[in-house]
Amino acid sequence: MTVRRSGEANVTKGGDDGTVPIPEPLRLYIDAAIKLSPSKWVFPAADGSQRAPDTDLKAVLQRALGRAGVVDGYEHRCRKPGCGHVELTSDDGNRRCQKDNRALWIRPLPKKGIVFHSLRHTTATLLARAKVHPSIAQKILRHADIETTLATYTHVDGIEDMRTAVAKLDFGPLEERAPAPVVPLRKPRPLLPICYRQPQTQKLRPLTKPAKPARSGASNGRGDWI
């Protein structure tokens, strides 16, 4: 595919023409679009004419994201005037209004922050994950500086990309790298004997003899004085 102009300008952003190869899996979709088009335009308006310059391309992309399932969720809304019942879900299953049992209208909620220019970032990232040389990715994206391709458009710093990278490291068999017996990093702590404290016994007071009653001076004949 040859690019000779950009938007309303008669030349490209870089000032020169450029040829970009079309991936074979994508060629099938472009051929189908050309056959279905009623005019010479590949992506015409509904009547086959060229799209107007003021076409809301963001809305076109939002509808495409919704049909592709690139969404944050789905809105289920009752269309009865004055009802106002709304449900936010993660699926597009059919639901009914809890107030009047009418079928709810389903509207996809496309992922936020995605614009047409985001597709260039996606292309650079997919090329990097496919191990394409950065200079080739630079030519595909038509960047004047390779640093723009690597630092701005390529996003391979996520945790999954790091896991994929470190998974390729080969440390060899453990027996070859460490022929000595493997010693655990932490020695098991010895089990300490369980000591039981002897229960404290209550001290008993010693028995004492009862004191003899004082004699009153008179005896009852049995050795007691009264």
N, CA, C and O of each residue as an XYZ file, in Angstrom:
904
protein
N       0.853     -1.180      0.000
C       0.000      0.000      0.000
C       0.892      1.233      0.000
O       1.790      1.357      0.832
N       0.642      2.141     -0.934
C       1.438      3.358     -1.063
C       0.675      4.532     -0.458
O      -0.501      4.741     -0.757
N       1.345      5.281      0.383
C       0.763      6.446      1.054
C       1.391      7.684      0.432
O       2.609      7.860      0.484
N       0.556      8.550     -0.162
C       1.057      9.752     -0.826
C       0.569     11.045     -0.171
O       1.141     12.109     -0.407
N      -0.465     10.965      0.635
C      -0.977     12.176      1.257
C      -1.536     11.827      2.629
O      -1.778     10.659      2.935
N      -1.737     12.844      3.446
C      -2.240     12.655      4.803
C      -3.335     13.670      5.061
O      -3.081     14.872      5.142
N      -4.585     13.163      5.194
C      -5.696     14.048      5.486
C      -5.928     15.038      4.365
O      -6.019     14.661      3.197
N      -6.025     16.311      4.727
C      -6.275     17.351      3.739
C      -4.998     17.831      3.055
O      -5.059     18.584      2.083
N      -3.841     17.397      3.561
C      -2.582     17.815      2.936
C      -2.322     17.003      1.672
O      -2.773     15.864      1.549
N      -1.592     17.602      0.737
C      -1.274     16.926     -0.510
C      -0.065     16.008     -0.389
O       0.235     15.251     -1.313
N       0.624     16.069      0.734
C       1.781     15.210      0.971
C       1.606     14.536      2.320
O       0.714     14.891      3.090
N       2.454     13.572      2.599
C       2.415     12.891      3.897
C       3.033     13.773      4.963
O       3.581     14.838      4.678
N       2.934     13.309      6.189
C       3.492     14.071      7.306
C       5.001     14.196      7.176
O       5.580     15.222      7.535
N       5.637     13.146      6.661
C       7.088     13.204      6.487
C       7.534     13.898      5.227
O       8.726     14.141      5.041
N       6.588     14.224      4.348
C       6.931     14.946      3.133
C       7.283     14.080      1.951
O       7.618     14.613      0.893
N       7.224     12.749      2.080
C       7.560     11.879      0.962
C       6.606     10.694      0.931
O       5.958     10.371      1.926
N       6.534     10.054     -0.227
C       5.683      8.881     -0.376
C       6.307      7.697      0.347
O       7.518      7.643      0.557
N       5.460      6.759      0.720
C       5.965      5.575      1.394
C       5.101      4.369      1.078
O       3.881      4.482      0.952
N       5.739      3.216      0.950
C       5.037      1.966      0.677
C       5.094      1.085      1.911
O       6.170      0.815      2.445
N       3.934      0.642      2.358
C       3.815     -0.191      3.553
C       3.213     -1.529      3.144
O       2.155     -1.550      2.514
N       3.851     -2.644      3.481
C       3.278     -3.952      3.128
C       2.020     -4.245      3.934
O       1.894     -3.819      5.082
N       1.099     -4.968      3.330
C      -0.149     -5.364      3.983
C      -0.015     -6.812      4.442
O       0.317     -7.672      3.627
N      -0.257     -7.111      5.703
C      -0.183     -8.508      6.159
C      -1.193     -9.381      5.414
O      -2.300     -8.939      5.107
N      -0.808    -10.598      5.134
C      -1.673    -11.504      4.391
C      -3.013    -11.744      5.090
O      -4.040    -11.751      4.412
N      -3.054    -11.942      6.430
C      -4.373    -12.122      7.068
C      -5.280    -10.902      6.917
O      -6.503    -11.043      6.892
N      -4.694     -9.701      6.816
C      -5.498     -8.495      6.658
C      -5.967     -8.307      5.221
O      -6.979     -7.649      4.981
N      -5.249     -8.871      4.274
C      -5.607     -8.699      2.866
C      -6.997     -9.253      2.570
O      -7.709     -8.712      1.725
N      -7.389    -10.324      3.256
C      -8.716    -10.908      3.035
C      -9.821     -9.926      3.384
O     -10.827     -9.842      2.679
N      -9.637     -9.178      4.474
C     -10.662     -8.210      4.886
C     -10.715     -7.035      3.915
O     -11.798     -6.539      3.605
N      -9.562     -6.587      3.434
C      -9.551     -5.466      2.493
C     -10.176     -5.876      1.162
O     -10.926     -5.104      0.563
N      -9.867     -7.100      0.692
C     -10.488     -7.576     -0.551
C     -12.001     -7.660     -0.404
O     -12.731     -7.315     -1.333
N     -12.481     -8.113      0.752
C     -13.929     -8.192      0.973
C     -14.556     -6.808      1.007
O     -15.660     -6.620      0.497
N     -13.864     -5.827      1.605
C     -14.394     -4.463      1.655
C     -14.482     -3.859      0.259
O     -15.432     -3.141     -0.055
N     -13.482     -4.155     -0.582
C     -13.501     -3.620     -1.955
C     -14.647     -4.233     -2.749
O     -15.307     -3.529     -3.514
N     -14.893     -5.510     -2.588
C     -15.972     -6.170     -3.328
C     -17.349     -5.686     -2.875
O     -18.267     -5.568     -3.687
N     -17.491     -5.407     -1.582
C     -18.787     -4.970     -1.060
C     -19.049     -3.488     -1.276
O     -20.194     -3.049     -1.167
N     -18.022     -2.710     -1.579
C     -18.200     -1.275     -1.745
C     -18.933     -0.984     -3.050
O     -18.576     -1.552     -4.082
N     -19.954     -0.112     -3.037
C     -20.675      0.239     -4.281
C     -19.957      1.297     -5.104
O     -20.456      1.719     -6.147
N     -18.785      1.728     -4.640
C     -18.063      2.766     -5.362
C     -16.569      2.451     -5.346
O     -16.162      1.350     -4.976
N     -15.761      3.425     -5.751
C     -14.320      3.209     -5.789
C     -13.672      3.333     -4.417
O     -12.496      3.007     -4.255
N     -14.419      3.796     -3.441
C     -13.858      3.994     -2.112
C     -13.878      2.673     -1.338
O     -14.824      1.891     -1.427
N     -12.809      2.453     -0.582
C     -12.713      1.205      0.185
C     -13.633      1.252      1.406
O     -14.292      0.264      1.733
N     -13.673      2.386      2.065
C     -14.527      2.552      3.257
C     -15.436      3.760      3.038
O     -15.220      4.813      3.638
N     -16.449      3.617      2.185
C     -17.303      4.764      1.869
C     -18.373      4.981      2.931
O     -18.467      4.246      3.915
N     -19.168      6.007      2.701
C     -20.342      6.247      3.539
C     -21.421      5.224      3.197
O     -21.229      4.378      2.323
N     -22.549      5.305      3.887
C     -23.602      4.304      3.689
C     -24.136      4.312      2.264
O     -24.560      3.270      1.765
N     -24.124      5.482      1.587
C     -24.636      5.559      0.218
C     -23.550      5.322     -0.829
O     -23.806      5.469     -2.024
N     -22.341      4.956     -0.397
C     -21.265      4.680     -1.343
C     -20.393      5.861     -1.665
O     -19.378      5.704     -2.343
N     -20.753      7.047     -1.199
C     -19.962      8.245     -1.495
C     -18.789      8.366     -0.529
O     -18.697      7.645      0.465
N     -17.903      9.294     -0.850
C     -16.766      9.529      0.035
C     -17.253     10.160      1.337
O     -18.127     11.027      1.331
N     -16.685      9.719      2.434
C     -17.101     10.268      3.728
C     -16.768     11.751      3.810
O     -15.764     12.215      3.271
N     -17.640     12.478      4.500
C     -17.458     13.917      4.633
C     -16.259     14.222      5.521
O     -15.932     13.433      6.408
N     -15.602     15.353      5.296
C     -14.440     15.696      6.130
C     -14.773     15.833      7.609
O     -13.914     15.628      8.466
N     -16.027     16.182      7.907
C     -16.414     16.363      9.305
C     -16.978     15.075      9.922
O     -17.663     15.131     10.943
N     -16.697     13.925      9.315
C     -17.176     12.655      9.871
C     -16.578     12.433     11.252
O     -15.376     12.603     11.456
N     -17.417     12.057     12.185
C     -16.967     11.804     13.554
C     -16.274     10.432     13.587
O     -16.910      9.409     13.840
N     -14.972     10.433     13.327
C     -14.228      9.176     13.285
C     -14.160      8.516     14.662
O     -14.061      7.293     14.759
N     -14.213      9.311     15.716
C     -14.208      8.737     17.055
C     -15.447      7.888     17.276
O     -15.368      6.804     17.855
N     -16.598      8.381     16.814
C     -17.833      7.603     16.955
C     -17.776      6.333     16.120
O     -18.275      5.290     16.543
N     -17.165      6.412     14.926
C     -17.015      5.218     14.097
C     -16.168      4.180     14.813
O     -16.501      2.995     14.815
N     -15.071      4.620     15.422
C     -14.204      3.690     16.150
C     -14.897      3.123     17.377
O     -14.724      1.947     17.695
N     -15.683      3.944     18.071
C     -16.390      3.471     19.255
C     -17.377      2.362     18.900
O     -17.495      1.379     19.631
N     -18.078      2.512     17.795
C     -19.007      1.464     17.361
C     -18.250      0.190     16.978
O     -18.703     -0.919     17.261
N     -17.099      0.360     16.336
C     -16.308     -0.802     15.952
C     -15.777     -1.531     17.185
O     -15.753     -2.761     17.211
N     -15.355     -0.789     18.197
C     -14.876     -1.416     19.427
C     -16.003     -2.180     20.126
O     -15.788     -3.265     20.665
N     -17.195     -1.603     20.111
C     -18.326     -2.283     20.726
C     -18.665     -3.584     20.022
O     -18.939     -4.590     20.677
N     -18.651     -3.578     18.674
C     -18.937     -4.805     17.934
C     -17.840     -5.847     18.120
O     -18.108     -7.048     18.077
N     -16.600     -5.388     18.326
C     -15.482     -6.317     18.511
C     -15.377     -6.832     19.939
O     -14.595     -7.745     20.207
N     -16.154     -6.261     20.866
C     -16.088     -6.716     22.259
C     -14.958     -6.108     23.055
O     -14.649     -6.588     24.146
N     -14.322     -5.049     22.535
C     -13.262     -4.346     23.274
C     -13.951     -3.314     24.161
O     -13.979     -2.126     23.840
N     -14.497     -3.771     25.259
C     -15.365     -2.940     26.094
C     -14.980     -3.086     27.561
O     -14.295     -4.028     27.960
N     -15.447     -2.119     28.348
C     -15.326     -2.192     29.804
C     -16.549     -2.858     30.430
O     -16.509     -3.273     31.588
N     -17.619     -2.956     29.675
C     -18.850     -3.553     30.177
C     -20.009     -3.192     29.263
O     -19.820     -2.730     28.137
N     -21.225     -3.417     29.782
C     -22.435     -3.152     28.992
C     -23.456     -2.437     29.867
O     -23.563     -2.682     31.069
N     -24.203     -1.541     29.220
C     -25.279     -0.816     29.889
C     -26.616     -1.377     29.412
O     -26.881     -1.448     28.212
N     -27.445     -1.771     30.359
C     -28.792     -2.267     30.067
C     -29.788     -1.208     30.568
O     -29.899     -0.972     31.771
N     -30.499     -0.584     29.644
C     -31.355      0.547     29.993
C     -32.793      0.286     29.532
O     -33.038     -0.217     28.435
N     -33.728      0.646     30.407
C     -35.137      0.574     30.043
C     -35.501      1.810     29.220
O     -35.208      2.938     29.617
N     -36.137      1.588     28.077
C     -36.443      2.691     27.166
C     -37.855      3.246     27.374
O     -38.323      4.075     26.594
N     -38.518      2.787     28.416
C     -39.842      3.353     28.707
C     -39.665      4.764     29.235
O     -38.870      4.969     30.152
N     -40.375      5.748     28.692
C     -40.231      7.129     29.161
C     -40.533      7.240     30.659
O     -41.563      6.772     31.143
N     -39.613      7.868     31.363
C     -39.799      8.107     32.783
C     -39.377      6.965     33.681
O     -39.414      7.115     34.903
N     -38.976      5.826     33.132
C     -38.594      4.700     33.989
C     -37.220      4.937     34.600
O     -37.085      5.004     35.822
N     -36.202      5.062     33.755
C     -34.862      5.362     34.233
C     -34.096      4.188     34.810
O     -33.032      4.385     35.397
N     -34.610      2.955     34.659
C     -33.909      1.793     35.193
C     -32.681      1.481     34.335
O     -32.784      1.351     33.115
N     -31.513      1.363     34.988
C     -30.250      1.099     34.292
C     -29.477      0.045     35.075
O     -29.428      0.090     36.305
N     -28.875     -0.904     34.360
C     -28.006     -1.913     34.951
C     -26.677     -1.921     34.211
O     -26.648     -1.933     32.981
N     -25.579     -1.913     34.957
C     -24.233     -2.016     34.390
C     -23.698     -3.408     34.678
O     -23.591     -3.807     35.838
N     -23.362     -4.149     33.630
C     -22.915     -5.528     33.778
C     -21.665     -5.747     32.932
O     -21.255     -4.884     32.155
N     -21.078     -6.918     33.105
C     -19.893     -7.293     32.335
C     -20.233     -8.151     31.119
O     -19.336     -8.503     30.353
N     -21.494     -8.493     30.925
C     -21.903     -9.326     29.797
C     -23.062     -8.657     29.071
O     -23.689     -7.728     29.581
N     -23.333     -9.160     27.856
C     -24.408     -8.594     27.037
C     -25.628     -9.509     26.991
O     -26.348     -9.530     25.992
N     -25.863    -10.257     28.051
C     -27.038    -11.118     28.106
C     -28.327    -10.320     28.201
O     -28.345     -9.209     28.730
N     -29.398    -10.893     27.686
C     -30.693    -10.212     27.712
C     -31.223    -10.115     29.139
O     -31.164    -11.075     29.907
N     -31.736     -8.953     29.471
C     -32.322     -8.710     30.787
C     -33.630     -7.942     30.639
O     -33.909     -7.346     29.599
N     -34.415     -7.972     31.697
C     -35.701     -7.271     31.695
C     -35.752     -6.273     32.833
O     -35.089     -6.429     33.859
N     -36.539     -5.263     32.629
C     -36.679     -4.208     33.630
C     -37.359     -4.772     34.867
O     -38.320     -5.535     34.769
N     -36.852     -4.389     36.027
C     -37.427     -4.859     37.283
C     -38.733     -4.147     37.618
O     -39.470     -4.583     38.502
N     -39.022     -3.049     36.910
C     -40.226     -2.282     37.210
C     -41.410     -2.692     36.339
O     -42.513     -2.890     36.849
N     -41.187     -2.822     35.011
C     -42.306     -3.127     34.115
C     -42.060     -4.363     33.261
O     -42.852     -4.662     32.367
N     -40.966     -5.089     33.527
C     -40.654     -6.354     32.840
C     -40.425     -6.171     31.341
O     -40.574     -7.128     30.581
N     -40.071     -4.980     30.903
C     -39.741     -4.775     29.505
C     -38.302     -5.224     29.231
O     -37.461     -5.216     30.130
N     -38.030     -5.615     27.986
C     -36.666     -5.980     27.602
C     -35.786     -4.729     27.618
O     -36.158     -3.685     27.082
N     -34.624     -4.854     28.235
C     -33.718     -3.721     28.352
C     -32.896     -3.562     27.075
O     -32.519     -4.541     26.430
N     -32.635     -2.325     26.732
C     -31.811     -2.010     25.571
C     -30.352     -2.108     25.972
O     -29.949     -1.544     26.990
N     -29.538     -2.831     25.172
C     -28.135     -3.108     25.507
C     -27.246     -2.160     24.722
O     -27.380     -2.025     23.505
N     -26.336     -1.504     25.434
C     -25.371     -0.611     24.790
C     -23.973     -0.947     25.288
O     -23.722     -0.880     26.491
N     -23.047     -1.310     24.381
C     -21.677     -1.594     24.816
C     -20.970     -0.326     25.269
O     -21.221      0.758     24.742
N     -20.090     -0.467     26.242
C     -19.291      0.647     26.752
C     -17.842      0.427     26.337
O     -17.108     -0.267     27.040
N     -17.408      1.002     25.203
C     -16.039      0.769     24.717
C     -14.998      1.205     25.736
O     -15.233      2.095     26.554
N     -13.838      0.554     25.666
C     -12.746      0.915     26.568
C     -12.351      2.364     26.373
O     -12.270      2.855     25.247
N     -12.108      3.038     27.474
C     -11.789      4.452     27.429
C     -10.329      4.650     26.999
O      -9.465      3.809     27.247
N     -10.094      5.770     26.358
C      -8.732      6.142     25.987
C      -8.240      5.592     24.668
O      -7.099      5.854     24.288
N      -9.070      4.827     23.947
C      -8.645      4.257     22.669
C      -9.122      5.161     21.533
O     -10.318      5.412     21.384
N      -8.166      5.646     20.733
C      -8.459      6.463     19.559
C      -7.782      5.809     18.352
O      -7.079      4.809     18.497
N      -7.995      6.372     17.171
C      -7.390      5.790     15.982
C      -5.866      5.764     16.077
O      -5.226      4.821     15.612
N      -5.296      6.793     16.677
C      -3.839      6.838     16.796
C      -3.310      5.736     17.712
O      -2.139      5.368     17.626
N      -4.162      5.209     18.584
C      -3.737      4.113     19.464
C      -3.362      2.869     18.664
O      -2.585      2.040     19.138
N      -3.910      2.733     17.447
C      -3.596      1.569     16.631
C      -2.131      1.550     16.225
O      -1.571      0.475     16.013
N      -1.498      2.707     16.111
C      -0.062      2.748     15.809
C       0.743      2.236     16.997
O       1.743      1.541     16.815
N       0.320      2.569     18.199
C       0.984      2.032     19.397
C       0.809      0.516     19.464
O       1.738     -0.213     19.812
N      -0.400      0.051     19.123
C      -0.654     -1.385     19.120
C       0.238     -2.095     18.116
O       0.770     -3.166     18.406
N       0.406     -1.502     16.927
C       1.252     -2.106     15.898
C       2.698     -2.213     16.373
O       3.328     -3.258     16.212
N       3.224     -1.141     16.954
C       4.613     -1.163     17.431
C       4.801     -2.204     18.532
O       5.823     -2.889     18.573
N       3.823     -2.322     19.418
C       3.934     -3.286     20.516
C       3.865     -4.718     20.006
O       4.632     -5.570     20.454
N       2.953     -4.993     19.072
C       2.837     -6.346     18.524
C       4.085     -6.732     17.734
O       4.513     -7.886     17.776
N       4.668     -5.779     17.017
C       5.906     -6.063     16.295
C       7.045     -6.380     17.256
O       7.850     -7.273     16.992
N       7.115     -5.657     18.367
C       8.169     -5.925     19.351
C       7.990     -7.297     19.986
O       8.967     -8.018     20.188
N       6.750     -7.665     20.303
C       6.505     -8.985     20.888
C       6.758    -10.103     19.890
O       7.045    -11.235     20.280
N       6.652     -9.788     18.590
C       6.944    -10.779     17.550
C       8.431    -10.828     17.221
O       8.830    -11.513     16.279
N       9.267    -10.105     17.993
C      10.720    -10.094     17.835
C      11.153     -9.501     16.495
O      12.169     -9.908     15.932
N      10.374     -8.529     15.982
C      10.767     -7.812     14.777
C      11.840     -6.788     15.136
O      11.735     -6.112     16.160
N      12.856     -6.671     14.310
C      13.951     -5.748     14.597
C      13.413     -4.322     14.689
O      12.573     -3.932     13.879
N      13.881     -3.539     15.658
C      13.354     -2.173     15.823
C      13.486     -1.312     14.574
O      12.617     -0.480     14.316
N      14.554     -1.487     13.787
C      14.703     -0.663     12.583
C      13.626     -0.977     11.552
O      13.199     -0.090     10.813
N      13.177     -2.251     11.494
C      12.085     -2.614     10.582
C      10.774     -1.999     11.069
O       9.993     -1.480     10.273
N      10.537     -2.062     12.389
C       9.326     -1.442     12.947
C       9.329      0.057     12.702
O       8.278      0.651     12.462
N      10.500      0.667     12.761
C      10.597      2.105     12.487
C      10.166      2.417     11.062
O       9.474      3.410     10.837
N      10.554      1.599     10.098
C      10.192      1.837      8.708
C       8.700      1.604      8.479
O       8.070      2.320      7.701
N       8.137      0.603      9.157
C       6.701      0.347      8.999
C       5.875      1.511      9.533
O       4.876      1.907      8.933
N       6.303      2.048     10.661
C       5.583      3.171     11.266
C       5.996      4.517     10.673
O       5.392      5.544     10.982
N       7.037      4.513      9.811
C       7.508      5.715      9.145
C       7.932      6.788     10.135
O       7.550      7.951     10.007
N       8.728      6.387     11.128
C       9.286      7.325     12.095
C      10.656      7.796     11.621
O      11.443      7.008     11.095
N      10.934      9.071     11.809
C      12.249      9.603     11.434
C      13.324      9.186     12.430
O      14.491      9.050     12.061
N      12.944      8.985     13.680
C      13.904      8.636     14.732
C      13.473      7.313     15.346
O      12.309      7.148     15.712
N      14.401      6.371     15.461
C      14.071      5.065     16.037
C      13.735      5.182     17.512
O      13.033      4.332     18.059
N      14.233      6.229     18.161
C      13.914      6.425     19.576
C      12.424      6.666     19.765
O      11.868      6.286     20.795
N      11.767      7.289     18.794
C      10.321      7.482     18.864
C       9.600      6.144     18.833
O       8.615      5.943     19.544
N      10.096      5.232     18.007
C       9.469      3.910     17.915
C       9.624      3.142     19.214
O       8.679      2.505     19.679
N      10.811      3.199     19.801
C      11.087      2.378     20.984
C      10.546      2.993     22.267
O       9.959      2.291     23.090
N      10.737      4.294     22.444
C      10.409      4.921     23.727
C       8.970      5.386     23.823
O       8.427      5.462     24.925
N       8.331      5.700     22.698
C       6.988      6.286     22.730
C       5.912      5.315     22.299
O       4.845      5.262     22.911
N       6.173      4.543     21.255
C       5.124      3.712     20.659
C       5.166      2.256     21.100
O       4.163      1.553     20.978
N       6.280      1.793     21.599
C       6.399      0.392     21.995
C       6.148      0.265     23.482
O       6.815      0.917     24.285
N       5.186     -0.574     23.858
C       4.808     -0.754     25.265
C       4.978     -2.233     25.618
O       4.043     -3.024     25.489
N       6.156     -2.587     26.054
C       6.436     -3.978     26.441
C       7.039     -4.012     27.840
O       7.912     -4.832     28.126
N       6.575     -3.129     28.701
C       7.106     -3.057     30.058
C       6.121     -3.593     31.092
O       6.273     -3.339     32.287
N       5.115     -4.332     30.636
C       4.161     -4.904     31.585
C       4.731     -6.136     32.270
O       5.751     -6.679     31.846
N       4.067     -6.568     33.327
C       4.552     -7.710     34.099
C       4.527     -8.985     33.269
O       5.393     -9.843     33.437
N       3.547     -9.127     32.374
C       3.489    -10.329     31.539
C       4.646    -10.360     30.555
O       5.199    -11.426     30.283
N       5.022     -9.199     30.016
C       6.175     -9.154     29.115
C       7.453     -9.495     29.869
O       8.328    -10.165     29.322
N       7.576     -9.047     31.114
C       8.761     -9.369     31.905
C       8.795    -10.853     32.246
O       9.867    -11.458     32.243
N       7.634    -11.455     32.541
C       7.601    -12.892     32.812
C       8.026    -13.682     31.576
O       8.766    -14.660     31.683
N       7.558    -13.257     30.407
C       7.935    -13.947     29.174
C       9.433    -13.843     28.931
O      10.052    -14.793     28.452
N      10.017    -12.700     29.256
C      11.452    -12.505     29.033
C      12.294    -13.365     29.965
O      13.221    -14.036     29.513
N      11.987    -13.355     31.252
C      12.813    -14.117     32.192
C      12.592    -15.619     32.036
O      13.444    -16.408     32.443
N      11.460    -16.030     31.453
C      11.223    -17.457     31.237
C      12.170    -18.038     30.199
O      12.357    -19.253     30.139
N      12.769    -17.178     29.382
C      13.697    -17.650     28.361
C      15.113    -17.855     28.893
O      15.962    -18.393     28.181
N      15.380    -17.443     30.111
C      16.707    -17.648     30.698
C      16.910    -19.124     31.011
O      16.021    -19.785     31.547
N      18.104    -19.638     30.664
C      18.422    -21.047     30.864
C      19.593    -21.137     31.834
O      20.690    -20.666     31.535
N      19.363    -21.731     32.970
C      20.404    -21.884     33.978
C      21.034    -23.276     33.964
O      21.949    -23.533     34.745
N      20.575    -24.170     33.107
C      21.137    -25.504     33.021
C      20.661    -26.402     34.147
O      20.027    -25.939     35.095
N      20.973    -27.707     34.039
C      20.567    -28.637     35.098
C      21.208    -28.281     36.436
O      22.353    -27.833     36.486
N      20.487    -28.478     37.477
C      20.982    -28.143     38.808
C      22.182    -28.992     39.183
O      23.077    -28.515     39.880
N      22.221    -30.262     38.730
C      23.317    -31.144     39.096
C      24.633    -30.670     38.499
O      25.689    -30.869     39.099
N      24.584    -30.037     37.313
C      25.812    -29.563     36.687
C      26.275    -28.245     37.279
O      27.475    -28.008     37.415
N      25.340    -27.400     37.625
C      25.711    -26.092     38.161
C      26.091    -26.168     39.629
O      26.925    -25.390     40.093
N      25.498    -27.085     40.358
C      25.772    -27.212     41.800
C      25.990    -28.685     42.119
O      25.074    -29.345     42.610
N      27.225    -29.233     41.841
C      27.454    -30.669     42.083
C      27.424    -31.043     43.547
O      27.150    -32.195     43.884
N      27.702    -30.087     44.430
C      27.687    -30.392     45.861
C      26.252    -30.583     46.310
O      25.321    -30.083     45.679
N      26.078    -31.312     47.408
C      24.710    -31.489     47.918
C      24.059    -30.144     48.195
O      24.677    -29.214     48.713
N      22.835    -30.084     47.839
C      22.093    -28.845     48.040
C      21.784    -28.692     49.512
O      21.180    -29.571     50.128
N      22.198    -27.580     50.068
C      21.979    -27.299     51.487
C      20.831    -26.310     51.582
O      20.840    -25.287     50.897
N      19.861    -26.593     52.406
C      18.754    -25.633     52.540
C      19.252    -24.299     53.055
O      20.177    -24.229     53.864
N      18.630    -23.254     52.576
C      19.050    -21.921     52.978
C      18.835    -21.683     54.466
O      19.612    -20.970     55.101
N      17.812    -22.262     55.010
C      17.513    -22.073     56.430
C      17.557    -23.414     57.129
O      16.912    -24.373     56.707
N      18.317    -23.469     58.193
C      18.355    -24.697     58.969
C      17.078    -24.810     59.803
O      16.598    -23.827     60.366
N      16.549    -26.011     59.869
C      15.332    -26.155     60.684
C      15.625    -25.897     62.147
O      16.639    -26.352     62.675
N      14.780    -25.201     62.769
C      14.952    -24.878     64.188
C      14.691    -26.116     65.028
O      13.699    -26.812     64.814
N      15.586    -26.402     65.999
C      15.364    -27.596     66.844
C      14.142    -27.417     67.721
O      13.793    -26.319     68.157
N      13.518    -28.544     67.952
C      12.348    -28.517     68.799
C      12.774    -28.439     70.252
O      13.550    -29.278     70.711
N      12.296    -27.476     70.965
C      12.625    -27.293     72.370
C      11.696    -28.143     73.228
O      10.505    -28.265     72.941
N      12.269    -28.743     74.309
C      11.393    -29.539     75.189
C      10.361    -28.651     75.870
O      10.618    -27.503     76.234
N       9.233    -29.215     76.015
C       8.136    -28.482     76.647
C       8.236    -28.673     78.160
O       8.175    -29.798     78.657
N       8.387    -27.588     78.872
C       8.508    -27.636     80.335
C       7.166    -27.258     80.957
O       6.489    -26.320     80.536
N       6.828    -28.018     81.957
C       5.594    -27.742     82.684
C       5.964    -27.223     84.065
O       6.843    -27.789     84.714
N       5.339    -26.197     84.516
C       5.577    -25.658     85.860
C       4.772    -26.464     86.866
O       3.584    -26.729     86.686
N       5.455    -26.836     87.912
C       4.763    -27.563     88.964
C       3.722    -26.667     89.614
O       3.996    -25.506     89.917
N       2.537    -27.203     89.825
C       1.501    -26.367     90.450
C       1.874    -25.998     91.875
O       2.370    -26.835     92.629
N       1.645    -24.792     92.230
C       1.948    -24.336     93.582
C       0.921    -24.899     94.568
O      -0.290    -24.781     94.380
N       1.457    -25.516     95.628
C       0.575    -26.074     96.675
C       0.365    -25.040     97.764
O       1.256    -24.254     98.086
N      -0.799    -25.061     98.303
C      -1.125    -24.112     99.372
C      -0.499    -24.587    100.678
O      -0.693    -25.730    101.093
N       0.248    -23.706    101.314
C       0.888    -24.041    102.583
C      -0.156    -24.124    103.689
O      -0.994    -23.235    103.840
N      -0.091    -25.222    104.468
C      -1.023    -25.419    105.576
C      -0.381    -24.976    106.882
O       0.798    -25.220    107.137
N      -1.172    -24.335    107.675
C      -0.679    -23.917    108.984
C      -0.533    -25.122    109.902
O      -1.397    -25.999    109.891
N       0.551    -25.199    110.713
C       0.732    -26.370    111.614
C      -0.365    -26.419    112.694
O      -0.866    -25.402    113.174
N      -0.691    -27.633    113.031
C      -1.711    -27.828    114.067
C      -1.162    -27.438    115.432
O      -0.022    -27.770    115.761
N      -1.942    -26.757    116.206
C      -1.530    -26.354    117.570
C      -2.514    -26.941    118.572
O      -3.697    -27.128    118.285
N      -2.002    -27.214    119.716
C      -2.857    -27.743    120.779
C      -3.770    -26.651    121.288
O      -3.356    -25.501    121.431
N      -5.040    -27.018    121.569
C      -5.952    -25.985    122.099
C      -5.532    -25.555    123.495
O      -5.074    -26.373    124.293
N      -5.684    -24.321    123.775
C      -5.305    -23.800    125.101
C      -6.254    -24.325    126.163
O      -7.461    -24.448    125.957
N      -5.646    -24.636    127.330
C      -6.463    -25.134    128.439
C      -7.266    -24.005    129.041
O      -6.749    -22.903    129.228
N      -8.560    -24.271    129.355
C      -9.372    -23.190    129.964
C      -8.872    -22.851    131.368
O      -8.378    -23.707    132.102
N      -9.014    -21.617    131.701
C      -8.566    -21.166    133.041
C      -9.469    -21.752    134.119
O     -10.677    -21.902    133.936
N      -8.849    -22.077    135.241
C      -9.599    -22.643    136.365
C     -10.302    -21.520    137.131
O      -9.734    -20.457    137.384
N     -11.585    -21.799    137.495
C     -12.356    -20.764    138.186
C     -12.279    -20.890    139.715
O     -12.774    -20.029    140.442
N     -11.650    -21.974    140.189
C     -11.499    -22.134    141.648
C     -12.341    -23.228    142.214
O     -12.058    -23.638    143.340
N     -13.352    -23.750    141.557
C     -14.205    -24.823    142.074
C     -14.058    -26.019    141.173
O     -13.866    -25.851    139.969
N     -14.140    -27.220    141.702
C     -13.975    -28.442    140.931
C     -15.269    -29.220    140.925
O     -15.985    -29.255    141.926
N     -15.582    -29.862    139.766
C     -16.792    -30.662    139.679
C     -16.516    -32.123    139.939
O     -17.357    -32.971    139.639
N     -15.354    -32.440    140.490
C     -15.036    -33.810    140.814
C     -14.434    -34.585    139.666
O     -14.035    -35.733    139.859
N     -14.346    -33.982    138.420
C     -13.747    -34.693    137.277
C     -12.472    -34.012    136.805
O     -12.041    -34.181    135.664
N     -11.898    -33.263    137.682
C     -10.626    -32.606    137.370
C     -10.801    -31.265    136.735
O      -9.812    -30.626    136.376
N     -12.043    -30.801    136.576
C     -12.281    -29.491    135.955
C     -12.691    -28.507    137.015
O     -13.381    -28.889    137.960
N     -12.332    -27.363    136.911
C     -12.708    -26.287    137.816
C     -13.814    -25.485    137.184
O     -13.757    -25.186    135.991
N     -14.803    -25.137    137.942
C     -15.908    -24.318    137.468
C     -16.022    -23.088    138.349
O     -16.896    -22.250    138.129
